[in-house]
Amino acid sequence: MRLRQIDAAVEDFDQAILHNPDYAQAYLSRGTAHYNMGNFELALKDLTDAITLDTDIGMGYFGRSLALTRMGRDEEASQDLERAVESGLDQTTLAGLIQEIKAQR
């Protein structure tokens, strides 16, 4: 059931992007949905697009750091984590989530 809901959300974000290709939040949300489905390459692309459109989008950097960590690209993930913290997100919470992912690999 949850997967169908995420698929439906991705379709909604596709439509939002089609109507407004400069809407960073839609790329961020679609990237998050792809991440939650385990599609890390697609998540990485969308999150990168979100960051390109809005360089201050801290959750974009954090989401991309999660995807990069899942892909074993820890150095790049660390750089994005730093950018997320610089944007005002809580370092302790973010670092803890990254460590949990690394432990699961």
Secondary structure, DSSP 8 states (H G I E B T S, - for coil): -HHHHHHHHHHHHHHHHHH-TT-HHHHHHHHHHHHHTT-HHHHHHHHHHHHHH-TT-HHHHHHHHHHHHHTT-HHHHHHHHHHHHHTT--HHHHHHHHHHHHHH-
